[in-house]
Amino acid sequence: MKSQVNNLSNQIISYWNLEKLFPEELSKINSKAQKTVLQEYREKIEAMDLDRPTMTEKEVRKILTKNS
């Protein structure tokens, strides 16, 4: 179970960093602010009845530290 939590935590960190990269690129294409792009896509996630991403890399690293 500990290994699975670590794996899932590392996946969250990877997706969190991926989420940071996409608004940078999309804002170059559509001339919207990065924060606006991120907000719009998070709202789309909520519209799909999924949890809005709120966890930061720092929060996940705390979990990893506690799980070590």
mmCIF file of the N, C-alpha and C atoms, coordinates in Angstrom:
data_MODEL
# 
_entry.id   MODEL 
# 
loop_
_atom_site.group_PDB 
_atom_site.id 
_atom_site.type_symbol 
_atom_site.label_atom_id 
_atom_site.label_alt_id 
_atom_site.label_comp_id 
_atom_site.label_asym_id 
_atom_site.label_entity_id 
_atom_site.label_seq_id 
_atom_site.pdbx_PDB_ins_code 
_atom_site.Cartn_x 
_atom_site.Cartn_y 
_atom_site.Cartn_z 
_atom_site.occupancy 
_atom_site.B_iso_or_equiv 
_atom_site.pdbx_formal_charge 
_atom_site.auth_seq_id 
_atom_site.auth_comp_id 
_atom_site.auth_asym_id 
_atom_site.auth_atom_id 
_atom_site.pdbx_PDB_model_num 
ATOM 1   N N  . MET A 1 1  ? 0.824   -1.188 0.000   1.00 0.00 ? 1  MET A N  1 
ATOM 2   C CA . MET A 1 1  ? 0.000   0.000  0.000   1.00 0.00 ? 1  MET A CA 1 
ATOM 3   C C  . MET A 1 1  ? 0.876   1.262  0.000   1.00 0.00 ? 1  MET A C  1 
ATOM 4   N N  . LYS A 1 2  ? 1.932   1.228  0.784   1.00 0.00 ? 2  LYS A N  1 
ATOM 5   C CA . LYS A 1 2  ? 2.850   2.359  0.874   1.00 0.00 ? 2  LYS A CA 1 
ATOM 6   C C  . LYS A 1 2  ? 3.455   2.679  -0.497  1.00 0.00 ? 2  LYS A C  1 
ATOM 7   N N  . SER A 1 3  ? 3.811   1.647  -1.216  1.00 0.00 ? 3  SER A N  1 
ATOM 8   C CA . SER A 1 3  ? 4.380   1.808  -2.548  1.00 0.00 ? 3  SER A CA 1 
ATOM 9   C C  . SER A 1 3  ? 3.364   2.444  -3.499  1.00 0.00 ? 3  SER A C  1 
ATOM 10  N N  . GLN A 1 4  ? 2.122   2.042  -3.380  1.00 0.00 ? 4  GLN A N  1 
ATOM 11  C CA . GLN A 1 4  ? 1.064   2.605  -4.233  1.00 0.00 ? 4  GLN A CA 1 
ATOM 12  C C  . GLN A 1 4  ? 0.827   4.084  -3.925  1.00 0.00 ? 4  GLN A C  1 
ATOM 13  N N  . VAL A 1 5  ? 0.846   4.436  -2.659  1.00 0.00 ? 5  VAL A N  1 
ATOM 14  C CA . VAL A 1 5  ? 0.677   5.835  -2.266  1.00 0.00 ? 5  VAL A CA 1 
ATOM 15  C C  . VAL A 1 5  ? 1.832   6.665  -2.831  1.00 0.00 ? 5  VAL A C  1 
ATOM 16  N N  . ASN A 1 6  ? 3.042   6.139  -2.732  1.00 0.00 ? 6  ASN A N  1 
ATOM 17  C CA . ASN A 1 6  ? 4.204   6.848  -3.275  1.00 0.00 ? 6  ASN A CA 1 
ATOM 18  C C  . ASN A 1 6  ? 4.085   7.009  -4.786  1.00 0.00 ? 6  ASN A C  1 
ATOM 19  N N  . ASN A 1 7  ? 3.673   5.968  -5.455  1.00 0.00 ? 7  ASN A N  1 
ATOM 20  C CA . ASN A 1 7  ? 3.514   6.029  -6.906  1.00 0.00 ? 7  ASN A CA 1 
ATOM 21  C C  . ASN A 1 7  ? 2.441   7.046  -7.290  1.00 0.00 ? 7  ASN A C  1 
ATOM 22  N N  . LEU A 1 8  ? 1.306   6.987  -6.622  1.00 0.00 ? 8  LEU A N  1 
ATOM 23  C CA . LEU A 1 8  ? 0.230   7.939  -6.905  1.00 0.00 ? 8  LEU A CA 1 
ATOM 24  C C  . LEU A 1 8  ? 0.662   9.367  -6.601  1.00 0.00 ? 8  LEU A C  1 
ATOM 25  N N  . SER A 1 9  ? 1.375   9.558  -5.532  1.00 0.00 ? 9  SER A N  1 
ATOM 26  C CA . SER A 1 9  ? 1.865   10.883 -5.170  1.00 0.00 ? 9  SER A CA 1 
ATOM 27  C C  . SER A 1 9  ? 2.809   11.433 -6.232  1.00 0.00 ? 9  SER A C  1 
ATOM 28  N N  . ASN A 1 10 ? 3.701   10.593 -6.705  1.00 0.00 ? 10 ASN A N  1 
ATOM 29  C CA . ASN A 1 10 ? 4.628   11.025 -7.762  1.00 0.00 ? 10 ASN A CA 1 
ATOM 30  C C  . ASN A 1 10 ? 3.887   11.339 -9.057  1.00 0.00 ? 10 ASN A C  1 
ATOM 31  N N  . GLN A 1 11 ? 2.838   10.590 -9.335  1.00 0.00 ? 11 GLN A N  1 
ATOM 32  C CA . GLN A 1 11 ? 2.016   10.873 -10.508 1.00 0.00 ? 11 GLN A CA 1 
ATOM 33  C C  . GLN A 1 11 ? 1.324   12.234 -10.367 1.00 0.00 ? 11 GLN A C  1 
ATOM 34  N N  . ILE A 1 12 ? 0.831   12.533 -9.177  1.00 0.00 ? 12 ILE A N  1 
ATOM 35  C CA . ILE A 1 12 ? 0.184   13.829 -8.940  1.00 0.00 ? 12 ILE A CA 1 
ATOM 36  C C  . ILE A 1 12 ? 1.178   14.958 -9.171  1.00 0.00 ? 12 ILE A C  1 
ATOM 37  N N  . ILE A 1 13 ? 2.398   14.795 -8.681  1.00 0.00 ? 13 ILE A N  1 
ATOM 38  C CA . ILE A 1 13 ? 3.430   15.815 -8.889  1.00 0.00 ? 13 ILE A CA 1 
ATOM 39  C C  . ILE A 1 13 ? 3.693   16.002 -10.379 1.00 0.00 ? 13 ILE A C  1 
ATOM 40  N N  . SER A 1 14 ? 3.772   14.916 -11.114 1.00 0.00 ? 14 SER A N  1 
ATOM 41  C CA . SER A 1 14 ? 4.009   15.006 -12.560 1.00 0.00 ? 14 SER A CA 1 
ATOM 42  C C  . SER A 1 14 ? 2.865   15.719 -13.265 1.00 0.00 ? 14 SER A C  1 
ATOM 43  N N  . TYR A 1 15 ? 1.638   15.353 -12.934 1.00 0.00 ? 15 TYR A N  1 
ATOM 44  C CA . TYR A 1 15 ? 0.483   16.010 -13.563 1.00 0.00 ? 15 TYR A CA 1 
ATOM 45  C C  . TYR A 1 15 ? 0.382   17.470 -13.156 1.00 0.00 ? 15 TYR A C  1 
ATOM 46  N N  . TRP A 1 16 ? 0.732   17.774 -11.929 1.00 0.00 ? 16 TRP A N  1 
ATOM 47  C CA . TRP A 1 16 ? 0.709   19.155 -11.464 1.00 0.00 ? 16 TRP A CA 1 
ATOM 48  C C  . TRP A 1 16 ? 1.680   19.998 -12.290 1.00 0.00 ? 16 TRP A C  1 
ATOM 49  N N  . ASN A 1 17 ? 2.870   19.465 -12.538 1.00 0.00 ? 17 ASN A N  1 
ATOM 50  C CA . ASN A 1 17 ? 3.852   20.192 -13.342 1.00 0.00 ? 17 ASN A CA 1 
ATOM 51  C C  . ASN A 1 17 ? 3.432   20.264 -14.804 1.00 0.00 ? 17 ASN A C  1 
ATOM 52  N N  . LEU A 1 18 ? 2.795   19.238 -15.285 1.00 0.00 ? 18 LEU A N  1 
ATOM 53  C CA . LEU A 1 18 ? 2.252   19.262 -16.644 1.00 0.00 ? 18 LEU A CA 1 
ATOM 54  C C  . LEU A 1 18 ? 1.182   20.350 -16.756 1.00 0.00 ? 18 LEU A C  1 
ATOM 55  N N  . GLU A 1 19 ? 0.348   20.455 -15.728 1.00 0.00 ? 19 GLU A N  1 
ATOM 56  C CA . GLU A 1 19 ? -0.694  21.474 -15.724 1.00 0.00 ? 19 GLU A CA 1 
ATOM 57  C C  . GLU A 1 19 ? -0.095  22.875 -15.747 1.00 0.00 ? 19 GLU A C  1 
ATOM 58  N N  . LYS A 1 20 ? 1.094   23.052 -15.205 1.00 0.00 ? 20 LYS A N  1 
ATOM 59  C CA . LYS A 1 20 ? 1.761   24.360 -15.246 1.00 0.00 ? 20 LYS A CA 1 
ATOM 60  C C  . LYS A 1 20 ? 2.268   24.681 -16.659 1.00 0.00 ? 20 LYS A C  1 
ATOM 61  N N  . LEU A 1 21 ? 2.683   23.646 -17.394 1.00 0.00 ? 21 LEU A N  1 
ATOM 62  C CA . LEU A 1 21 ? 3.244   23.874 -18.727 1.00 0.00 ? 21 LEU A CA 1 
ATOM 63  C C  . LEU A 1 21 ? 2.185   24.229 -19.769 1.00 0.00 ? 21 LEU A C  1 
ATOM 64  N N  . PHE A 1 22 ? 1.042   23.581 -19.701 1.00 0.00 ? 22 PHE A N  1 
ATOM 65  C CA . PHE A 1 22 ? 0.009   23.802 -20.713 1.00 0.00 ? 22 PHE A CA 1 
ATOM 66  C C  . PHE A 1 22 ? -0.468  25.248 -20.787 1.00 0.00 ? 22 PHE A C  1 
ATOM 67  N N  . PRO A 1 23 ? -0.792  25.908 -19.680 1.00 0.00 ? 23 PRO A N  1 
ATOM 68  C CA . PRO A 1 23 ? -1.236  27.301 -19.793 1.00 0.00 ? 23 PRO A CA 1 
ATOM 69  C C  . PRO A 1 23 ? -0.176  28.230 -20.394 1.00 0.00 ? 23 PRO A C  1 
ATOM 70  N N  . GLU A 1 24 ? 1.092   27.922 -20.135 1.00 0.00 ? 24 GLU A N  1 
ATOM 71  C CA . GLU A 1 24 ? 2.164   28.721 -20.727 1.00 0.00 ? 24 GLU A CA 1 
ATOM 72  C C  . GLU A 1 24 ? 2.093   28.672 -22.245 1.00 0.00 ? 24 GLU A C  1 
ATOM 73  N N  . GLU A 1 25 ? 1.942   27.466 -22.780 1.00 0.00 ? 25 GLU A N  1 
ATOM 74  C CA . GLU A 1 25 ? 1.889   27.293 -24.229 1.00 0.00 ? 25 GLU A CA 1 
ATOM 75  C C  . GLU A 1 25 ? 0.582   27.811 -24.824 1.00 0.00 ? 25 GLU A C  1 
ATOM 76  N N  . LEU A 1 26 ? -0.523  27.513 -24.162 1.00 0.00 ? 26 LEU A N  1 
ATOM 77  C CA . LEU A 1 26 ? -1.819  27.951 -24.687 1.00 0.00 ? 26 LEU A CA 1 
ATOM 78  C C  . LEU A 1 26 ? -1.955  29.469 -24.668 1.00 0.00 ? 26 LEU A C  1 
ATOM 79  N N  . SER A 1 27 ? -1.386  30.116 -23.671 1.00 0.00 ? 27 SER A N  1 
ATOM 80  C CA . SER A 1 27 ? -1.479  31.577 -23.608 1.00 0.00 ? 27 SER A CA 1 
ATOM 81  C C  . SER A 1 27 ? -0.712  32.240 -24.763 1.00 0.00 ? 27 SER A C  1 
ATOM 82  N N  . LYS A 1 28 ? 0.290   31.568 -25.277 1.00 0.00 ? 28 LYS A N  1 
ATOM 83  C CA . LYS A 1 28 ? 1.023   32.085 -26.442 1.00 0.00 ? 28 LYS A CA 1 
ATOM 84  C C  . LYS A 1 28 ? 0.150   32.047 -27.692 1.00 0.00 ? 28 LYS A C  1 
ATOM 85  N N  . ILE A 1 29 ? -0.713  31.041 -27.761 1.00 0.00 ? 29 ILE A N  1 
ATOM 86  C CA . ILE A 1 29 ? -1.566  30.851 -28.938 1.00 0.00 ? 29 ILE A CA 1 
ATOM 87  C C  . ILE A 1 29 ? -2.798  31.755 -28.900 1.00 0.00 ? 29 ILE A C  1 
ATOM 88  N N  . ASN A 1 30 ? -3.458  31.825 -27.734 1.00 0.00 ? 30 ASN A N  1 
ATOM 89  C CA . ASN A 1 30 ? -4.724  32.547 -27.678 1.00 0.00 ? 30 ASN A CA 1 
ATOM 90  C C  . ASN A 1 30 ? -4.638  33.922 -27.003 1.00 0.00 ? 30 ASN A C  1 
ATOM 91  N N  . SER A 1 31 ? -3.462  34.352 -26.642 1.00 0.00 ? 31 SER A N  1 
ATOM 92  C CA . SER A 1 31 ? -3.222  35.671 -26.038 1.00 0.00 ? 31 SER A CA 1 
ATOM 93  C C  . SER A 1 31 ? -3.977  35.913 -24.733 1.00 0.00 ? 31 SER A C  1 
ATOM 94  N N  . LYS A 1 32 ? -4.384  34.849 -24.062 1.00 0.00 ? 32 LYS A N  1 
ATOM 95  C CA . LYS A 1 32 ? -5.005  34.979 -22.740 1.00 0.00 ? 32 LYS A CA 1 
ATOM 96  C C  . LYS A 1 32 ? -3.922  34.812 -21.683 1.00 0.00 ? 32 LYS A C  1 
ATOM 97  N N  . ALA A 1 33 ? -4.169  35.370 -20.517 1.00 0.00 ? 33 ALA A N  1 
ATOM 98  C CA . ALA A 1 33 ? -3.222  35.207 -19.416 1.00 0.00 ? 33 ALA A CA 1 
ATOM 99  C C  . ALA A 1 33 ? -3.163  33.736 -19.004 1.00 0.00 ? 33 ALA A C  1 
ATOM 100 N N  . GLN A 1 34 ? -1.999  33.286 -18.576 1.00 0.00 ? 34 GLN A N  1 
ATOM 101 C CA . GLN A 1 34 ? -1.824  31.896 -18.157 1.00 0.00 ? 34 GLN A CA 1 
ATOM 102 C C  . GLN A 1 34 ? -2.812  31.517 -17.060 1.00 0.00 ? 34 GLN A C  1 
ATOM 103 N N  . LYS A 1 35 ? -3.003  32.417 -16.125 1.00 0.00 ? 35 LYS A N  1 
ATOM 104 C CA . LYS A 1 35 ? -3.917  32.150 -15.014 1.00 0.00 ? 35 LYS A CA 1 
ATOM 105 C C  . LYS A 1 35 ? -5.353  31.969 -15.520 1.00 0.00 ? 35 LYS A C  1 
ATOM 106 N N  . THR A 1 36 ? -5.732  32.748 -16.515 1.00 0.00 ? 36 THR A N  1 
ATOM 107 C CA . THR A 1 36 ? -7.068  32.638 -17.106 1.00 0.00 ? 36 THR A CA 1 
ATOM 108 C C  . THR A 1 36 ? -7.246  31.287 -17.785 1.00 0.00 ? 36 THR A C  1 
ATOM 109 N N  . VAL A 1 37 ? -6.243  30.884 -18.539 1.00 0.00 ? 37 VAL A N  1 
ATOM 110 C CA . VAL A 1 37 ? -6.293  29.589 -19.228 1.00 0.00 ? 37 VAL A CA 1 
ATOM 111 C C  . VAL A 1 37 ? -6.440  28.461 -18.210 1.00 0.00 ? 37 VAL A C  1 
ATOM 112 N N  . LEU A 1 38 ? -5.641  28.502 -17.160 1.00 0.00 ? 38 LEU A N  1 
ATOM 113 C CA . LEU A 1 38 ? -5.697  27.473 -16.127 1.00 0.00 ? 38 LEU A CA 1 
ATOM 114 C C  . LEU A 1 38 ? -7.075  27.439 -15.471 1.00 0.00 ? 38 LEU A C  1 
ATOM 115 N N  . GLN A 1 39 ? -7.604  28.605 -15.147 1.00 0.00 ? 39 GLN A N  1 
ATOM 116 C CA . GLN A 1 39 ? -8.928  28.709 -14.527 1.00 0.00 ? 39 GLN A CA 1 
ATOM 117 C C  . GLN A 1 39 ? -9.999  28.095 -15.429 1.00 0.00 ? 39 GLN A C  1 
ATOM 118 N N  . GLU A 1 40 ? -9.952  28.415 -16.711 1.00 0.00 ? 40 GLU A N  1 
ATOM 119 C CA . GLU A 1 40 ? -10.941 27.897 -17.662 1.00 0.00 ? 40 GLU A CA 1 
ATOM 120 C C  . GLU A 1 40 ? -10.903 26.372 -17.719 1.00 0.00 ? 40 GLU A C  1 
ATOM 121 N N  . TYR A 1 41 ? -9.709  25.817 -17.752 1.00 0.00 ? 41 TYR A N  1 
ATOM 122 C CA . TYR A 1 41 ? -9.610  24.357 -17.849 1.00 0.00 ? 41 TYR A CA 1 
ATOM 123 C C  . TYR A 1 41 ? -9.996  23.668 -16.544 1.00 0.00 ? 41 TYR A C  1 
ATOM 124 N N  . ARG A 1 42 ? -9.709  24.280 -15.426 1.00 0.00 ? 42 ARG A N  1 
ATOM 125 C CA . ARG A 1 42 ? -10.151 23.710 -14.149 1.00 0.00 ? 42 ARG A CA 1 
ATOM 126 C C  . ARG A 1 42 ? -11.673 23.729 -14.066 1.00 0.00 ? 42 ARG A C  1 
ATOM 127 N N  . GLU A 1 43 ? -12.286 24.769 -14.605 1.00 0.00 ? 43 GLU A N  1 
ATOM 128 C CA . GLU A 1 43 ? -13.753 24.833 -14.631 1.00 0.00 ? 43 GLU A CA 1 
ATOM 129 C C  . GLU A 1 43 ? -14.323 23.748 -15.541 1.00 0.00 ? 43 GLU A C  1 
ATOM 130 N N  . LYS A 1 44 ? -13.639 23.461 -16.643 1.00 0.00 ? 44 LYS A N  1 
ATOM 131 C CA . LYS A 1 44 ? -14.080 22.378 -17.527 1.00 0.00 ? 44 LYS A CA 1 
ATOM 132 C C  . LYS A 1 44 ? -14.015 21.029 -16.814 1.00 0.00 ? 44 LYS A C  1 
ATOM 133 N N  . ILE A 1 45 ? -12.997 20.842 -15.996 1.00 0.00 ? 45 ILE A N  1 
ATOM 134 C CA . ILE A 1 45 ? -12.869 19.607 -15.214 1.00 0.00 ? 45 ILE A CA 1 
ATOM 135 C C  . ILE A 1 45 ? -14.050 19.473 -14.268 1.00 0.00 ? 45 ILE A C  1 
ATOM 136 N N  . GLU A 1 46 ? -14.389 20.561 -13.588 1.00 0.00 ? 46 GLU A N  1 
ATOM 137 C CA . GLU A 1 46 ? -15.537 20.540 -12.673 1.00 0.00 ? 46 GLU A CA 1 
ATOM 138 C C  . GLU A 1 46 ? -16.837 20.253 -13.423 1.00 0.00 ? 46 GLU A C  1 
ATOM 139 N N  . ALA A 1 47 ? -16.971 20.803 -14.616 1.00 0.00 ? 47 ALA A N  1 
ATOM 140 C CA . ALA A 1 47 ? -18.173 20.579 -15.425 1.00 0.00 ? 47 ALA A CA 1 
ATOM 141 C C  . ALA A 1 47 ? -18.318 19.114 -15.824 1.00 0.00 ? 47 ALA A C  1 
ATOM 142 N N  . MET A 1 48 ? -17.221 18.380 -15.791 1.00 0.00 ? 48 MET A N  1 
ATOM 143 C CA . MET A 1 48 ? -17.246 16.944 -16.094 1.00 0.00 ? 48 MET A CA 1 
ATOM 144 C C  . MET A 1 48 ? -17.548 16.128 -14.840 1.00 0.00 ? 48 MET A C  1 
ATOM 145 N N  . ASP A 1 49 ? -17.949 16.803 -13.766 1.00 0.00 ? 49 ASP A N  1 
ATOM 146 C CA . ASP A 1 49 ? -18.234 16.174 -12.472 1.00 0.00 ? 49 ASP A CA 1 
ATOM 147 C C  . ASP A 1 49 ? -17.012 15.490 -11.869 1.00 0.00 ? 49 ASP A C  1 
ATOM 148 N N  . LEU A 1 50 ? -15.843 16.083 -12.095 1.00 0.00 ? 50 LEU A N  1 
ATOM 149 C CA . LEU A 1 50 ? -14.600 15.594 -11.495 1.00 0.00 ? 50 LEU A CA 1 
ATOM 150 C C  . LEU A 1 50 ? -14.159 16.593 -10.440 1.00 0.00 ? 50 LEU A C  1 
ATOM 151 N N  . ASP A 1 51 ? -13.308 16.141 -9.540  1.00 0.00 ? 51 ASP A N  1 
ATOM 152 C CA . ASP A 1 51 ? -12.777 17.030 -8.505  1.00 0.00 ? 51 ASP A CA 1 
ATOM 153 C C  . ASP A 1 51 ? -11.888 18.091 -9.134  1.00 0.00 ? 51 ASP A C  1 
ATOM 154 N N  . ARG A 1 52 ? -12.080 19.308 -8.686  1.00 0.00 ? 52 ARG A N  1 
ATOM 155 C CA . ARG A 1 52 ? -11.219 20.405 -9.145  1.00 0.00 ? 52 ARG A CA 1 
ATOM 156 C C  . ARG A 1 52 ? -9.820  20.195 -8.563  1.00 0.00 ? 52 ARG A C  1 
ATOM 157 N N  . PRO A 1 53 ? -8.787  20.211 -9.407  1.00 0.00 ? 53 PRO A N  1 
ATOM 158 C CA . PRO A 1 53 ? -7.436  20.035 -8.898  1.00 0.00 ? 53 PRO A CA 1 
ATOM 159 C C  . PRO A 1 53 ? -7.046  21.212 -7.999  1.00 0.00 ? 53 PRO A C  1 
ATOM 160 N N  . THR A 1 54 ? -6.644  20.904 -6.783  1.00 0.00 ? 54 THR A N  1 
ATOM 161 C CA . THR A 1 54 ? -6.244  21.961 -5.856  1.00 0.00 ? 54 THR A CA 1 
ATOM 162 C C  . THR A 1 54 ? -4.929  21.651 -5.154  1.00 0.00 ? 54 THR A C  1 
ATOM 163 N N  . MET A 1 55 ? -4.518  20.401 -5.163  1.00 0.00 ? 55 MET A N  1 
ATOM 164 C CA . MET A 1 55 ? -3.304  20.020 -4.449  1.00 0.00 ? 55 MET A CA 1 
ATOM 165 C C  . MET A 1 55 ? -2.071  20.586 -5.131  1.00 0.00 ? 55 MET A C  1 
ATOM 166 N N  . THR A 1 56 ? -1.155  21.089 -4.317  1.00 0.00 ? 56 THR A N  1 
ATOM 167 C CA . THR A 1 56 ? 0.098   21.601 -4.866  1.00 0.00 ? 56 THR A CA 1 
ATOM 168 C C  . THR A 1 56 ? 1.190   20.543 -4.738  1.00 0.00 ? 56 THR A C  1 
ATOM 169 N N  . GLU A 1 57 ? 2.265   20.767 -5.443  1.00 0.00 ? 57 GLU A N  1 
ATOM 170 C CA . GLU A 1 57 ? 3.400   19.851 -5.360  1.00 0.00 ? 57 GLU A CA 1 
ATOM 171 C C  . GLU A 1 57 ? 3.915   19.781 -3.915  1.00 0.00 ? 57 GLU A C  1 
ATOM 172 N N  . LYS A 1 58 ? 3.943   20.914 -3.248  1.00 0.00 ? 58 LYS A N  1 
ATOM 173 C CA . LYS A 1 58 ? 4.415   20.963 -1.864  1.00 0.00 ? 58 LYS A CA 1 
ATOM 174 C C  . LYS A 1 58 ? 3.551   20.083 -0.951  1.00 0.00 ? 58 LYS A C  1 
ATOM 175 N N  . GLU A 1 59 ? 2.237   20.122 -1.127  1.00 0.00 ? 59 GLU A N  1 
ATOM 176 C CA . GLU A 1 59 ? 1.332   19.302 -0.315  1.00 0.00 ? 59 GLU A CA 1 
ATOM 177 C C  . GLU A 1 59 ? 1.562   17.810 -0.558  1.00 0.00 ? 59 GLU A C  1 
ATOM 178 N N  . VAL A 1 60 ? 1.784   17.463 -1.802  1.00 0.00 ? 60 VAL A N  1 
ATOM 179 C CA . VAL A 1 60 ? 2.023   16.055 -2.128  1.00 0.00 ? 60 VAL A CA 1 
ATOM 180 C C  . VAL A 1 60 ? 3.365   15.592 -1.562  1.00 0.00 ? 60 VAL A C  1 
ATOM 181 N N  . ARG A 1 61 ? 4.362   16.445 -1.634  1.00 0.00 ? 61 ARG A N  1 
ATOM 182 C CA . ARG A 1 61 ? 5.676   16.078 -1.083  1.00 0.00 ? 61 ARG A CA 1 
ATOM 183 C C  . ARG A 1 61 ? 5.597   15.858 0.427   1.00 0.00 ? 61 ARG A C  1 
ATOM 184 N N  . LYS A 1 62 ? 4.733   16.594 1.125   1.00 0.00 ? 62 LYS A N  1 
ATOM 185 C CA . LYS A 1 62 ? 4.523   16.370 2.555   1.00 0.00 ? 62 LYS A CA 1 
ATOM 186 C C  . LYS A 1 62 ? 3.983   14.964 2.794   1.00 0.00 ? 62 LYS A C  1 
ATOM 187 N N  . ILE A 1 63 ? 3.040   14.554 1.953   1.00 0.00 ? 63 ILE A N  1 
ATOM 188 C CA . ILE A 1 63 ? 2.480   13.207 2.075   1.00 0.00 ? 63 ILE A CA 1 
ATOM 189 C C  . ILE A 1 63 ? 3.569   12.166 1.839   1.00 0.00 ? 63 ILE A C  1 
ATOM 190 N N  . LEU A 1 64 ? 4.380   12.388 0.829   1.00 0.00 ? 64 LEU A N  1 
ATOM 191 C CA . LEU A 1 64 ? 5.471   11.459 0.540   1.00 0.00 ? 64 LEU A CA 1 
ATOM 192 C C  . LEU A 1 64 ? 6.440   11.371 1.717   1.00 0.00 ? 64 LEU A C  1 
ATOM 193 N N  . THR A 1 65 ? 6.734   12.491 2.323   1.00 0.00 ? 65 THR A N  1 
ATOM 194 C CA . THR A 1 65 ? 7.643   12.518 3.472   1.00 0.00 ? 65 THR A CA 1 
ATOM 195 C C  . THR A 1 65 ? 7.052   11.740 4.643   1.00 0.00 ? 65 THR A C  1 
ATOM 196 N N  . LYS A 1 66 ? 5.781   11.943 4.903   1.00 0.00 ? 66 LYS A N  1 
ATOM 197 C CA . LYS A 1 66 ? 5.112   11.234 6.001   1.00 0.00 ? 66 LYS A CA 1 
ATOM 198 C C  . LYS A 1 66 ? 5.039   9.740  5.717   1.00 0.00 ? 66 LYS A C  1 
ATOM 199 N N  . ASN A 1 67 ? 4.961   9.389  4.438   1.00 0.00 ? 67 ASN A N  1 
ATOM 200 C CA . ASN A 1 67 ? 4.802   7.978  4.056   1.00 0.00 ? 67 ASN A CA 1 
ATOM 201 C C  . ASN A 1 67 ? 6.144   7.242  4.005   1.00 0.00 ? 67 ASN A C  1 
ATOM 202 N N  . SER A 1 68 ? 7.226   7.973  4.102   1.00 0.00 ? 68 SER A N  1 
ATOM 203 C CA . SER A 1 68 ? 8.558   7.352  4.002   1.00 0.00 ? 68 SER A CA 1 
ATOM 204 C C  . SER A 1 68 ? 8.891   6.508  5.216   1.00 0.00 ? 68 SER A C  1 
# 
